Amino acid sequence: MIPSFLKNKFLKKRIFKAPVATDSQAATGSDAAATDDAAIATKPYSNAPINQLYRKVSGQLLDIAVKPKLLGELPEFDTDDQTLRFYVLQDYSRSNSILIDLQTQEHNLPPALVGVNDAAHNIKENAAIIFLHHPHAKDSQLSPRLSRLVSAVLQYPELKVRLVPVSILWGRAPEKEDSLFKLLTADNWEDPSITKQLFNIGVMGRDTFVQFHPPQDLRTLINDNLKGHAEGPAVFDSVATDSVNSTTDGTNEADTVPSYALVAAADGNREMVRMLQQQLKIYLDKQRASMLGPDLSDRRNLVDKLVYSPAIKHAIEAEAEASGINVRDARSLAKGYANEMVNDYSYPIIRVFDRFLTWLWTQLYDGVEVHHFERVRELATDHEIIYVPCHRSHVDYLLLSYVIYKRGLSIPYVAAGDNLDVPVLGPLLRGAVAFYIRRSFRGNALYTAVLREYMHTLITRNTPIEYFIEGGRSRSGRLLPPKMGMLAMTVHSQLRQTNKPVVFIPTYIGYERIMEGGTYVGELKGKPKESESLIGLLKVGRKIERIFGNVHLSFGKPLHLSDFMTKFDVAANSLPTDRTDTPLDAKTSAMVDNIGVKIMQHINKAAVVNPVSLLSLVLLSAPKAALDEDICREQIALYQGLAQQLAYSEDTVITDMSPQQIIDYGVKLKLIERIPHILGDIIQVADKQAALLSYFRNNILHVFILLSFLAALVARNGRIERSRLDNIAEQLYPFLQSELFLYYPAHGLAETLNKKVDNLLSHGLIVELGDGVLSVPESNSKCYQQLQVLATPVEQSLERYFMTLALLAQQGSGNLTENEVVDLCHLLGQRLSVLYADDIPDFFDRALFTSFISALTRLDYLQKDDETGILTFDHRIHDIAHHAKYVLTPDMMQILQQVASLDEEEITHAITEISNKKQRKFGRKR
């Protein structure tokens, strides 16, 4: 540490001279100010060598032990040279001062430990730092420097002052109760003593973080307070909701300067300065909380608090009565459940994961691209953040947490299936991000109560949470139907007790190669799912040297729970705080379902059309998955043009690679291959990669599906009236919407279809003949061939629909249950894929048939008996099937009819075999 008297001596003359004011501005100042200006102007130069020596020596000493990491973005300053800029720190310490000075030098920001001199406005400060908290300050004392600046701004209307709040974290471990070591090392809410500063530098110097927050205009803050708006500008909106303490810890910079006349003026504005200082303090407190997370209880204490909470006490008594056991045994059972699930956060494990994952991503990926993260940062201080990403891979858990941590926010607690709680890996994940839940606990009231109470504890303590709303990893690349369990628990907690408002962050995760690709293909083809184990982890480790391209994370538009509560007229705090078993009423249940669908739609809206997914969409739509390279480039360029001219959503990101770069990139990843030919090279899908590429195609299928559908209607008919096209599209759209979570509302579909048709017309893919008739281009033209390729992606979905409808129509109403229809369609799809298609397993994905049956039921085309599960229907099933002839070729319709033709004996045999297979599978699980 540098002695205070030396620091005072060296810093006393380090003055940064502000630009000289114009004549009009100087007129407000005194003649003495001009004299001071002339005198001070020479001092920095006379002492420059000493100043430079001080900064160099102090900086080098601190640099030996401290390697700070910058969080977030650097502040953007305007180009006005007349603006004075000051950095606002919460805690005074010499190490903090020097650290900020080093950071401003490194990042080419206005210097922090250089004096600020603006004689025209009577400002003469020996440093550009404002400390809000000083260990020697008296309770009622305010920051003298802030007071002087406030008075100057009030006195001189033309003066511009920007305040830049800065957070410095010596370690990012959340405070733990009853932890002496954390009190010494981790950043917390107390002022840093000299002992702690030395401890921080020695122990946490390599784990130090600095974040510069957006600059704030001091005049705007003052004006808002004068108007009675304590919240100030947008970045301080949160402050207004916090209570202001009756006493405020002031500051007293060690390097005080002589008294000025302005200090007396500041005495008349003490209340305003107090309010501004309190706003800045609360703002920095909240920023720190968003980076560190809430204070933590010891895991054992947290388990005890859960078990002895009023809600769980009631659940234990109910379990004892229902099961015929005593309360002590029921409490032991509840405690066992709590021990199964509760996270055991360990900052040393987080640091190990940080280093390991930094190395791992470098080995696996060319880069991790992140989009729209600023949305999360803006909400983190005043909202309970619930991350709801899609689930593509086991890597998702670590990748999303890593990205959030590296961008300066607290790591969310991740709801992970207990299948990951395996030796070695399980405890590590529990110590980092995971809390484990059983894959199924239907009917276990006590387990449900403990999980609900744990979720409620996390939410009321403002802990960010992450769960995969699909419930499991998608094997086909499409989004799976949402599971509402965790979502309902989140809503249940908010209705029991409102703390911070809950906001959901839909998050899209997209890969260009995926570790589990081969496993997914095998499982879709019927291979049993392998259980997670340490051996499986080691097998995955062998893939580290392979090429996986880039990975993309895109944070979608936030969904505020309060907006849904208003829409569905659900009252806040409407459930008892001491019960977990209060059921949600019909309105709230409908709200939960709506939130689930909206989350899925917003995930898709945030999709990233990366090079691999775009290449997959093009090649898998071509005959034999191969195209002439020139044609392939043109088709890629066409898809880029279509997606950019009429974006699926403003959140959707389209790769900016050129078509040739995309092809070369696919070759590099060994997903496609270039076949040399004298008449022009051919691009084709590499051997055994078609099934894997279908996964990446499905990631973005929703972006192009309506264009493909309209293209198919025109291409298969040659000519079609717009009115008929609209009618067919409106009839079949709900099924596409259900399968791909399209966000276009059905009631306004006509306008959307018109825009899509205009997009196709502008690219010459279809032609308008007049009188509302659309036609294909000339059959020997390039546009005609491009139209045929574009029309292909929708065919698989329509083939599944027609095959299902043909099966229902043939077997008749009231003869099959929902499960039987799904199982039979799965078998028929397998057979069709092997005999007539490309053996791409996502065609017969069971989840897709389930989605279609659910859509038919929701739209009342099918009626399901509650007791037997038998499906009944009327002639409208045939009407839907009738529309297929406008999209599918006659040959394909005949094939589908033939495949779906099963007699009673075949049906009985198939259902029996499926039932036996399920029983064997269930037996293995047990």
N, C-alpha and C positions, 0 to 999 in steps of 0.2 A: 504494500500500500504506500502511496505517496503522502508524506506529511502535509497537513493542512496549510501550514504557513508557507511551505514551498509552492503548493498549488496556488495559493493566493498571490504570492509574489510573481509567479510566472504568468498567471492568467490576468493579472490586473490591467495590463496594457494591451491585451490581445483584442483589439477592437476591429470589427468589420464595419467599414464605413458605407452607409447606405448611399445610393445615388443622390446627388444634390437636387433638391426640389426646384420646381419652376418658380419664376418670380411671383406668380399669383399665390403659389403655395407658401413661399417664404414670407409673404406679407403678413401672415398670421403669427409668425414667430417674432421674437425679440431681437434687438441688436446683439444682445449677449449671446444668443444662440449662434449667430454667425461667427462671433469671436471664438466660442467654444469649438465650432466646427473647424476653424483654421488651426486651432491649437492641437486638437485631437488628430487631425489628419496626418501629422508628422510622427506620431508616437508608434504606430505599428511598424513603421520602417526602421526606427531606431532600435526597436527591440526584436526585430524579426529573427535574428539568429537564435536568441534565447527562446522565443516562442517555438521555432522549428525544432530546437533541441528538446524542449519539454515534450512536445507532441511525439517526436520520434522515439525518445527514451521510454515514455509512459506507454505508448502504443506497442513498442516492441516487447516490453515486459509483460503486458497483458496478452499479447499475441502468442507468447510462448505456451501459456496454459489454456487460453480460451480460443475456441474455434466456433464462433457462432454460425448458426444456420438461419437463413432468411426464410420467413414464412409469408405466404401471400404475395401480393403484387406490390411493387414500389409505388409510392404516391406520385400522382401526376400534378405538376405545378404549372400554373399559367406562365406566360412569357413576360409578364409585366415586371420590369426591374424595380419598380417602386414598391412592390409588395414585400413586407417583412415577414419572415417565417420563423416560428418557434416550435420546438419539439416539446411535447407534454409527456412527462413521465410520472408515474404514480409515486414511486419510492425514491428518496434521495440516497445516493451512495456514490462514492468516487469511482468505483468500478463501473457502475452504470453510465456515468458521465463519459468516461474514456471510451467505453464500448460503443456508445452511440456516436461519438466523434469518429471513431474508426469506421463504423458502418457508413456514415455519411460520406467519408472520404472514398471508401471502396466503391460505393454505388453512385458517385458523382452527384450527391445531393447537397443542398446548402449546408455549410459546416455548422456543427453544433457547439463547439468550444471556441468559436471565434466571436468576439464581441460584436454587438449590433449598435451602430451609431447613426441616428437620424436627427441631426441637430435642428432641422426645420420643424420637427414635431416634439422636440425636447425628450427624445428617447436616447438613452445611453446605457446599454446593458452589456455586461462583460461576458455573457454567454447567451446562446439562443436556446436555452433549455428552461422549461418551467417544471418545478417539482411540486406535486400536489401533497406530498406526505414527507415529513421530515421528523426524525426521532427526537429532536430537541424543540420542536415547535410546541407552543401552548395550544390548549384546546380551542380557544377562540380566535387564534391567529389565522390570517389568510395569507395566500401567496403574495408577497410584495411585488414580484415581477408581474403577475397577472393583474394585480390592482393597478399598477402603473400603466399597463397596456390598455386596460379598460378605460381609464381616465383619458388617455391620449386619443383613443378612438372616439370617445364622446366629445372631446374638445376639437378635434380636427376631422371634419366630415370627409376629406379626401384621403385620409390615412387608410391603408389596406394592410391588415394583419391576418395571416393564416396560422392556425394552430394545427399541428400534426401529432395526434396521440400516438404513442409508441408503447408497445408491450415488450417487456424483456422477461424471459423465463429461464431461470437456472434449473434446468431439468423440467420434464413434463409429467412427473408423477402426480396424480391426484392426491390430495391430502388424505391420510388415513388416521382414523381415530386412535389415540393412545399409541402413537408411533414416534419415539424419540428420534430415531434416525431420520425419518422424513422431516421432522421439525428442523433438523440441522441442514439437510441437503436439498429437499424438494422445494420448489417455489410454492409459496402459500400466501396467506393474506396478512402476514405480519411484516413490520419494517425490518430490513436487513441490518443487523448489528455488524460491528467490525468482525467479530468472530464468525458470523454467518457468511459475510462477504468472503473472508479467507477460505472458509469451508467450501463455499460455492465455486470459487475460482479453482481450488485444488481438486475437488471431487467432481463437480458438474461442469467444469470449464469446457469439456469436449461435448457437453450435452446442453448447450445454451442456444436459445432461440430468440430471434428478434422479429417483430412484425410492425411495420409502419402502416397505420390506418389512414383512411382518406382525409385529406386536409379539410379543415373547417374554417369558414370565414368568421372572424371574431365579431365583426359588425352585425352579421346576420344573427349570431347567437344573442347579442345584446338586444337587437331590435325585437326578436321573438320574446325575450323576457319582458321588455318594456310593454309589449302588446298583451302580455299575460299568457303567452304560449310558452310554458316552461320547457316544452320538448325541443324547441329549436328546430334545426333542419332535419331532413329525413334520417340521417345517420343517428340522430339522438332521439328519435321518436320513442325509443324504449324508456328513456330516462323519466319521461313524464309520468309513467305508471308506477314508479318507485317512490316510496315515502322518503321525505328528506329528514334526516336526523336533526334533532334540536341543536346539537353541537356538531361542528365539523372540524376535523383535524386539519389544521392549517399547515403551511409550510414556511420555512425560513431558510432561504438559500444561504449557504455558508459564505458565498462571495457577494455580500451586500455592497451596494454602491452608495455614495453619499446621497443624502435626502434631496429631493427636488420639490419644486412647488406642486408638481402633479400628485405627490403623495397625499398632500392635504385634500386635494380634490377627490382622491380615492376614498377618503373617510366618509364622504357623502354618498358613496355608492357601495358601501360594505355589503348590503343585502344582495345587490346584484352580483357582486364578485363572489359572495358566498354561494349563491345559486349556480353560477357558472362553474365554480370549482367543484360543487357537488355533482353537477351534471357530468363533468369530465371524469370525476372519480368513479361514478356509477358506470359510465360508459366503459372505462378501462376494466372495472371489475367484471362486467359482463363479457367483455372480450376475453379476459383471462379465463373465466368460467367456461366459455365455449371451446377454449383450447385445452384446458386441463380436465374438464368434466367435474362433476360434483364430488364433494368429500366422500370418502369410502369408509364403510364399516368393515371391520374384520369379518371374514367369511363365517366364522363360527358364531359371532354376534348377530350377523344378518340372518342366519338360519334360525337362531333362537327367537329373534324379533318376529320372523315370519310365523313360527309355530305358536307363539304366545300372543299374536295379534288377535283382536276381537273377532275378525272375520274367520280366521282359521280355528279359533276356539269353538265357534259355532259349528263349523264344518266337522271338527273332531267329534263333538257331541252327537251330531247327526250320524256320522259313520259308526260310532260305537253302538248307537241304538239300532241302526239298520243291519249291522253285521253281527250283533249279539256279543260284542267284545267290550272289555272295560276301557275307560277313557285313557288310561296310561298306555295301553297297547295301541289304541288309535293314534295317540300323540306320537308314539315311536314310529308308527307307519308314516305319519305326516312328515316327521323329521327326516325319515329316510328318503321320501320323495324330494324334500327340499335339498338334501345333500346331493341327490342325483342331478339337479338342474342348476344350482346356484353357481355363478361365475366366481373365479378366484383370481381377480385382476392382480397381475404382477408386473410392475414397471420394468424390472430387469429382463423379464421374458419379452416384453414389448421391444426393448432395445435390441435384444438378440434377433427377434423377427425383423426389425428394421434393417439391420445389417445383412441378414441372410436373404431377405426378399429383394433388397437392392441388388445383391449379386445374382439372385435367381432370375429376376426380370431381365437383367443384362444378358444372361445366358439363353433365356428362352425367346425373348421378343426383341424386335428391332426398335420398339418404342411403345410407350403407353400414352395414347392420345385421350385427353379429357376435354369435354365440352360442357359449357353452361354451369360450371361449378360456382360461379359468382352468385347464383340463385340461392345456393345453400348457405353461403357465407352471410348473405344479407339477413337470413332468417335465424341463424344459429343462436344469437344472443337472447332472443325473446320468445322462442318457440320450442316446444318439445318435438325434436326431429325424429321422424320414423322413415328410415330408408326402406323402400320396397322395390328391390331390383328383380329383373328376370333372372332365371337360374339356368345357366348353360353348363357350368363345370364346377368341380370342387375348388378350383382356383378362385372362383368368385368370392368366397369368404375372405381370403387373404388380400386379393387384389383391391377390392373396394375399400377395405379398412386401410390398406397401405396408402391409397390415393388420398383418402380423407385425412389421414395422419400427416402425410407429407405436405398437405396444403393448410396445415395449421389448426385443424379442428379436432375435437375430442373423438377418439375411436368409439364407434357404436358397439353396443353389446349385441351379438349375433345369435339368433335362435337357430341352433343346429340340431339336426337329428341325432339321437343317441347312437345311431350306427357309426358315427364318427368318434365316439368315445372308446377308442381302441388303445391298447398299451402304447406308451411313448407319445403318440400324436395327440391322444385325447387330453391328457393333463396339460400339454403345451398349449393347445387351443383354448382350454378352459382358463389358463393363466393369461391369455392374450385377449381374445374377443368372444369366446363362445359361452353360452349357457345351453345346456342340453335338455331336449324334450323328447319324449317318446314318440315314435312314429304314429302310434294309435293309442288312445286312452278313452275311447268311447265307453260310457257306462261306469267309469271310475270317478265317482263324484269327488272323493277326497283329493285325488291327484289333480283334477281340474281346479278345485278350490285353491290348492297350493300354487299352481301355475298362475292362476288369475291374480292371486295376491302378490306373487313375485313380480309379475308384470306391472301391477298397480304400484308397487314400491319403486320400481325403476322409473316409471313415468312421473310419479309425484316428486322424485328426487332429480328430475330433469336430466335423466340419463338418455343419451341418444340410443336408439334401438334399430336393429336391422332384422328383417325377416323376409324370406322368399315366399311371396304370396302364392306362387304356383304349387308350393308344397314339396316339389322335387325337381330334379333336373329334366329339362326337355330333351327327349331322345330324337326328336324330329327337326328341331330348330324353330318350330312354331311355339308361340306362347301356349301354355297349358291353361285350362280353366282355373280361375282363382279358387283357392281354399279360404274359406271365410273365418276359420277358427281364431287365428291370431288377430285378425282384423277386428273381429267381434270383441275379443278381450281388450283391445286398445280402446274401442268405443265404450265398453263397459266401465273401464277405469276412469275415462274422462267424465262419464255421467255420474260416477260416485263422488269424485272430487276434482274440481277444476283448479289447476295450478297454472302452468303456461299453456297456451293454446297449442293443440296438436296439429302438425302439418305433415303430410305424406310427401315423400320425394320419390316419384317413379324414376327408376334408373335403368337405362338400357346398357347391356354389356354385350359386345360383339367381338368375336375372335376371327382370325384368318386361318388358323389351324387350331385344333383342339386335342388335348391329350387323350380324352376318352372316346375319340371318334370311332375307332374300331370296335370298342365295347358297345357303343350305342347301336351300331349297325347290327351287331350280333343279337342284342336284346330285342330289337325290333323284329328280327327274324325268328324270335322264339327262344333264344338261348337264355337260360336262367341268369338273373342278375347276381353278380359276384358280391359277396359281403366284403365290407371294408376291413382291412387288416394291415398289420405292419408289413407283411410280405407284399401285399398289393402296393403299398407306398413305395417300397424298394423297387418294385417293377416299374412304377411310374418314373422313379429317379433315373432309370436308364435312358429316358427320352430327353433328358436335359440338353444333350448335344444336338438335338434335331432343330430344324428351322420352323419357327411358329409365327413369323411375320409380326404384325402389330396387333395390339389389342386396343379396343375403343370403349370408353365409358362416356355416356351422355346423360346428364341429369335433366329430367323432364320438368315440365311446368308443375310447381308445387300445388298440392290439393289441400285446402284448409278444411279441417273437420267442421269448423264453425259454419262454413258456407253450406255444407250438406245438412247440418242441424237446422239452419234457417229454412232451407228448401223443403225439408220433410217435417218441419214444425216439431222438432225434438228439443225438449227443454234441458238446459244445463243443470247439473247437480240434481238430477231427478231420481237417482237411485240411492238406497241407503249406503252410508259410508262403511258400515260394519258388517256387510254381508257380501259374499261373492256369488251366491246362488240365485240372486234376483233375476228372473228371466227378462229378456228384452221384448218389448211389445211389438206389435205388427209393424208400426211405423218405423221403429228403430231397426228392425230386421230388414225391412225394405231398403232403408238407408245404407246398411252395411253391404247389402248386395249391390247397390248402385255404386258405392265407393269402390268395391272390388272391380267392377267392370270398367269404371273410369280410370283406375290405376293401370289396368292392362292397356287401355286405349292410349294413355299418355306415355307408357313405355314404348309403344309402337310409334307414337308421334316423334319420339326422341331418337329414332333409329339412325344408325350410321350406315350409309350405303358404301361399304368399303370395296376395294378392288376385287377381292376374292368373291364376295357375294354377288357383285355385278357380273363378273366373269362366269360364275356358276349359272346365273339366271339366263345368260345368253347361250352358253354352250349346251345346257341341258334342254333347251327349247329347240335345238337344231336336230335334224335327222342324224341318228347314230352319234350324237354328241360331238360333232366335228363341223368345222367351217373353214372355208378358204380364209387365209389371214386377212386379206383386204376386206372381205365381207364381215369378218369378225370385228375388225376395227370400226367399220361403219355402224354395225349393230350396237356396239358399246357406246359409240358417240351418240347414236339415236336415243338410247336409254338415258344417258346423261342429260341430253337436251330436253327430253320429255319431263324428267324429274326436276330439272332446274326451271323450266318455263312455267310449270304449274306444280309448285312444291306440294308434296303430301301434307306437310306441316311446316311452319316457320322454324320448328325445332329440328327437323330432319336435316342431316348432314350428308352431302354428296361428295364423294372423293373428287379431288381436283387433279388427279393423275390423268395424263393423256391416255387415249386408247392403246397406243403402242406401249407405253409404260406399264399399263395394266396387264397386257399380255406377257411382257417380259417378266413382270413380277410373279405371275402365276407359274411361269416356267421355273423361276428361281425357287419357288416353294414346292416344286415337284408335284403340283396338282394337275397341270396340263403339260402337253408336250408338242413340240413343233416338228412336223414331218416334212422334210425337204421334198420338193417336187419341181420338176422342170417347168411346169405351168404355173407355179406359185405355191408357196408353202401352205401346209394345212395345219390348223390348230385343232387339237382334239383332247378330250379328257384323258388323263393318264390312266394306265391300267389299274383297275380296282379302286378308282377314286370317285366314280360316279355317285355311289351311295353317300359318300362323305360330302361331296359338293352339293348334294341335294339339301343337306343340313344348312349350309351357308346360304343357299338360294332361299330357303324358307325363312331365314332371318329377315329378309327384305321383301318377301312376296307381297305383303300387304301394300307396299308402296306402289306397285304396278298392277295389282289385281284388277281394278276397275278398268284400266286401260286395256288390259288383256281381254277382259270379258267383252268390252265393246268391240274390240278388234275381232274377236271370235265371232260375234253376232254378224258383223259385216262380211268377214272372210268366208264363213260357212254358207252364207245365203247369196253372195254376189251382190244383191241389192236388198235393201230393207228400208221401210219407212221409219222415220224418227219416232213416230207415235208408237209403232209396234216395238221398236227397240226399247223405248222407255218403259212400256208395259211389261215386257219380259224381264228387264233389269230390276224393276220394282218388285216383281214376284220372287225373284231368286236372290236379291240382295240380302235379305235378312239372314240367309244361311251363310253367305260369304262373310257377313258382318260378325256372326256368331263364331265362325271358325277362326277368323283372322283379327278379331277385335278392331274392326274399322270404326272410326269415330264419326263418320258422316251420319247425321240423323236421317232416319228413313222418311220422315215427313217433309224434308227439304231436299230429297234426293234428285228431283228433276233438275234443279239448278246445278248441282254437282255434275250430273251426267252431261249437261250442256257444255260445261267448261271442259270436261274430258274430251268430248267429241270435237270441240273447237281446237283443242291441243293436237288431236290426231289430224285434223284437217290442215292445220298450219304446217305440219311436217310432211304433208302429202301422202300420208298412209291410207287415208280414205278420201273419197271425192263426193262433193255435193252436187247432185244432178238437177236440183230444183224441185219444187212442190214437196219439200220435206223428205226426199229420197236420198239415201246414202248408198255409195257404191264403192267397190274395190277399184284400185288403179288398174292400168293395163297389165295383163297377166305376164307379160315378158319384161316388166319394168323392175328396177331395183326396189322401189317402194312396195311393190306387190310381194316380193320375197321377204322384205322386212316385216310386212303386215302378218305373213304366215308365221314367222318366228314369234312375234309379239303375241299372237293369238294362242300359243301353245300352253303357257303356264296355268291358265285357268282350267284347262281340260281335266286335269287330275281331280280337282274338287268336284266338277260337274259329273264326272264318271262315277265317283263315289256316291254322290247324291242319287243318280239314276239307278245304280245297282241296288242301293238300299230301298228305294221306292219300288223297283221291280220285284224285289224279294217280298216286301209287304203286300203288294198287289197280288202276287201269285199265291201266297199263303192265306190271304184273306184276313178280314178283321176278326179280332178276338181269338187268335190262335197262337200268338207268340208273346212272350214277355219282353221287356226292354233289354234285359241282359241277354236273352236268347238272340234277339235281333243283332245286337252288337257283336256277340260271339260268332254268329253265322256270317255276318258281313266281313269280319276279320278273316275268317277262313276263305271266303270267296275272294277277298282282295289279295290274299297270299297266292291263291291259285291263278288269278288273273295276271298278277305281276310276273309270275314265273312263265306262264304260257304265252302271253301276248305283249307284255311290257318289258321294261328294262331291269326287272328285278330290283327296283329301288324300294326299300322297305317302308319308307314313310307313307307310301300310297295306302298301305293297309294298317296304319297306326290305329290302334283301338280307340285312342282318345278322340280321333277325328270323327269316328262313327258315333261315339257317345255325344259329342258336341252337336252333330246333325240331328240325332234323335231328340236331344234336349230342346233344340230350336223348334223342331216340329211340334213338340209338346207345348212349349211356351206360346207358340202361335196358334194353338188349338187345332192343328191338323191331326194330331194324335191325342187320344184320351187314355190315361193310365188308371187302372183300377188300384185303389190304395191297398187292398188286401192281397190280391193275387199278382199284381204287377202286369196283368194282361193289357196289351195295347189294342185299342179299337180306333176305327177311322171310317171315313165316308168317301164319296167320289172325288173329293178335292185332292186326294193323294194322286189320282190319275191325272188331274188337271196340272199339277206341278210337274209330273213326269212328262207331260205333253210338251212342255217348253224345252225339254232337252233336245228335241229334234232340230231346233234352231241353232244349236251350238255344236252338238256332236255329229259325227259322220254316221250315215246309215250302217256302215260296217261295224263301227264301234258299238252302236246301239244294239245290233244283232248279237254281238259277242257278249255284251252285258246281260242281255235277256237270256242267252243260253247258259251263261255261268250261273245266273241266279235261279235257274230252273232246277229245283230240288223236289223230289217226291217225298212222301211221308216217311218212307223207310230211311232215306238218306238224312232227312232232318233228325229223326230219332237217333240214328247212329252218331251223327255229328255232335248232337247235344250231350249224349252219353259220354263220348270221348272227351269232350271239353270239361265236363263235370269231373271225370276221373283225373284229368290232368291237374285241375285246380285243387283237388283233394290231396294229390301227391305233393304239389307245391306247398300247400299249407302245412302238410306233415313235416316237410323238410325245415320250414321256418320254425316250427315248434321244437 
